[in-house]
């Protein structure tokens, strides 16, 4: 849910400066995930996890996290 909201702008009626600043910061953080090195690292990590024959709950959570980041 958090990553979905990263690109949403605050409501035009929003008067909360803190909320607007928070959304700007979250949007900036999402931009950092687009760096080629970050994407490469995520793909490599995902590849390692998917090649494992047995995965733990942490592996499954990591797969879910990477998918959410790519969404």
RODO-2510 file (C-alpha; in nm, 4 decimals, decimal comma):
residues 71
     n   res          X          Y          Z
     1     x     0,0000     0,0000     0,0000
     2     x     0,2795     0,2404     0,0862
     3     x     0,4511     0,2064    -0,2504
     4     x     0,1246     0,2565    -0,4355
     5     x     0,0812     0,5894    -0,2587
     6     x     0,4299     0,7092    -0,3432
     7     x     0,3242     0,8671    -0,6710
     8     x    -0,0101     1,0001    -0,5559
     9     x    -0,0263     1,3721    -0,4966
    10     x    -0,1979     1,5103    -0,1880
    11     x    -0,5535     1,6263    -0,2291
    12     x    -0,5762     1,9839    -0,3595
    13     x    -0,7706     2,0740    -0,0469
    14     x    -0,4933     1,9403     0,1742
    15     x    -0,3700     2,2069     0,4128
    16     x    -0,1211     1,9937     0,5981
    17     x     0,2321     2,1046     0,5067
    18     x     0,3692     1,7938     0,6760
    19     x     0,1566     1,5661     0,4582
    20     x     0,2685     1,7434     0,1398
    21     x     0,6341     1,7208     0,2455
    22     x     0,5920     1,3526     0,3312
    23     x     0,4485     1,2776    -0,0140
    24     x     0,7352     1,4654    -0,1789
    25     x     0,9879     1,2651     0,0205
    26     x     0,8164     0,9370    -0,0609
    27     x     0,8104     1,0272    -0,4297
    28     x     1,1823     1,1091    -0,4179
    29     x     1,2534     0,7747    -0,2516
    30     x     1,0643     0,5929    -0,5259
    31     x     1,2774     0,7682    -0,7887
    32     x     1,5876     0,6241    -0,6227
    33     x     1,4579     0,2728    -0,6873
    34     x     1,4800     0,3472    -1,0599
    35     x     1,8590     0,3740    -1,0522
    36     x     2,0115     0,1069    -1,2815
    37     x     2,2307    -0,0367    -1,0040
    38     x     1,9328    -0,0737    -0,7702
    39     x     1,7245    -0,2505    -1,0348
    40     x     2,0169    -0,4765    -1,1240
    41     x     2,0689    -0,5675    -0,7586
    42     x     1,6999    -0,6443    -0,7066
    43     x     1,6906    -0,8664    -1,0155
    44     x     2,0058    -1,0520    -0,9123
    45     x     1,8696    -1,1050    -0,5616
    46     x     1,5369    -1,2263    -0,6982
    47     x     1,7181    -1,4640    -0,9319
    48     x     1,9125    -1,6152    -0,6409
    49     x     1,5949    -1,6690    -0,4404
    50     x     1,4018    -1,8215    -0,7303
    51     x     1,6801    -2,0726    -0,7974
    52     x     1,6578    -2,2164    -0,4458
    53     x     1,4818    -2,5494    -0,4267
    54     x     1,3515    -2,4822    -0,0768
    55     x     1,2503    -2,1350     0,0301
    56     x     1,1873    -2,0055     0,3782
    57     x     0,9161    -1,7614     0,4759
    58     x     1,1758    -1,4826     0,4550
    59     x     1,2472    -1,5796     0,0942
    60     x     0,8774    -1,5648     0,0112
    61     x     0,8486    -1,2250     0,1777
    62     x     1,1484    -1,0988    -0,0188
    63     x     0,9910    -1,2148    -0,3443
    64     x     0,6707    -1,0326    -0,2530
    65     x     0,8625    -0,7159    -0,1611
    66     x     1,0565    -0,7106    -0,4886
    67     x     0,7342    -0,7601    -0,6858
    68     x     0,5734    -0,4704    -0,4997
    69     x     0,8753    -0,2508    -0,5687
    70     x     0,8521    -0,3258    -0,9392
    71     x     0,4805    -0,2532    -0,9428
***
